[in-house]
Amino acid sequence: MISNATKLISFIVKPTILLGLFLIINLVLKLYFITAFPLSGDEPFTVFAAQYSFPDLYEVLKVENNPPLYFIILHFWVELTGIDTSIVRIPSLVFSVLAVIYLFKIGEKFYNLRVAIIASIIYTFSSMHMLFSHETRVYSLFTLLTVGSMYYFLKYISNTSSKPYLALIFFNALLIYAHFFGFFILFIQGLIILYLSLSSKKVDRKIVFTYLSIALLYTPYLSILLSRLYLTSSNGTWLAPPGTPMELYFMLIKFFNMPLMALIAIVIFIYALYLYLKNKFSISIETKTILLWTIVPFFLMFFISYTIPMFIYRYLAFVSIGFYLTFAIALNYILISYSKKIIIVTIFTITAIMAITFDPYKEKDIRKTTEYVTKIKALKQKDKDLVVLISPSWTYYAFTYEYNKAYFSDYKNTKSKLALENIYAIDSLWNLNAEILTKNPPIAYVDEWAELSDPKKTVYKHLEKLNRPTETFDFGGIKVTYIPKY
């Protein structure tokens, strides 16, 4: 019996078997919760835009805040499969599952199996990355391309025989076509290449050609990038600047699920730093790269956010992987002198904490879109003359997806078909045809963060002037104000 158990353990701890287990766990968990929420936030817009013809999509992407890669992938996916919620989320789910391959391989190839296991456990049970796997948005693709890019870059800077120049071109070109913040990764890699060149006093012409090729591949999109940078710097973003440096700690809570695990991570980082200063051990070039990946964007984006706000967990998805690896590397160094039993207990404890604190619902902004649309439908059945005003204007995508998928699919005529039913997407009273309200019809005003587009509350002020009784319904932050017929 003992012999058989030993053989089983020996079989399980093989890197390929462990990686297979992480893939299966990621796939099962993420598939199970794929329809836990209706399409919400920016998801409906992403699906709506993915239906466009390429000429129409090109016009949208010229003013969209994200590069085109994810929209193009989703365009072909939607063409093949349709727009059902579970179906449109499959690409994000697949990207999220595949990311664990490169994360595990970084740990196992450049460190050891312990680092691979610890980093993969934290990623697998991350509530934040669970959310990304279920969002029809770019963030899981962004994560996959980041960790893939860094894996091949680490292969390049390590003393291996193969030099993955083509892989770097592939991953990095796709990375910056997926998200503008991919340039942070190129910047970090550039710093390491400069450091190596100065240290060795020679330049690798092939790596220079590699990054010139990436730049060349990006030239078709360069003018759009510059225009977006200009608009962002001129107009700012919808985000608020960070309140205090505590925002850094709050971000770690997002990365590690809860305050306890975030505090454990901080203690591990500090103690590993103490041991480094005490023992003066050398840091490998691979670890220096991962530390730059972790530290530079994290703090740089925080300080930039006081001028151009950008410090939110979605934009920092690519940094979280660096933190998982840094945590695993630091803990591995601390555990070097301990017995196997203590190492196993430590890994088990981390697994237990992450699994217990894992909450697939935690990071989701639970706005009850389905429920509020059901209410609108009921009010419509009660009175077909009901005028529905939806604010801000871009939130009508989510409404339409739940209200009538046929309207949603006919993207060129969606607004006109809604108008035939007296449903209008508005930003304020001033972009609403005044004649619509002249006959004092019953009104349902949907406020899904209207203050963003209507800070002067022009719609609410007009509704108050009507001096009619109102009913208000709250659907997880979506407020519906109903004014019956006069």
Buried (B, 14 or more C-beta within 10 A) or exposed (E): EEEEEEEEEEEEEEBEEBBEBBBEBBBEBBBEBBEEBBBBBBBBBBBBBBBBEEEEBEEBBEEBEBBBBBBBBBBEBBEEEEBEBEBBBBBBBBBBBBBBBBBBBBBBBBBBBBBBBBBBBBBBBBBBBBBBBBBBBBBBBBBBBBBBBBBBBBBBBEEEEEBBBEBBBBBBBBBBBBBBBBBBBBEBBEBBBEBBBEEEEEEBEEBEEBBEBBEEBBEEBEEBBEEBEEEBEEEEEEEEBBEEEEBEEBBBBBBBBBEEBBBBBBEBBEBBEEBBEEEEEEEBBBBBBBBBBBBBBBEBBBEBBEEBBBBBBBBBBBBBBBBBBBBBBBBBBBBEEEEEEEBEEBBEEBBEBBEEBBBBEBBBEEBBBBBBBBBBEEBBEEEEEBBBBBBBBBBBBBBBBBBBEEBBBBBEEBBEBBBEBBBBBBBBBEBBEEEBBEEEBBBBBBBBBBEEBBEEBBBBEBBEEEEBEEEEBEBEEBBBBBBBEE
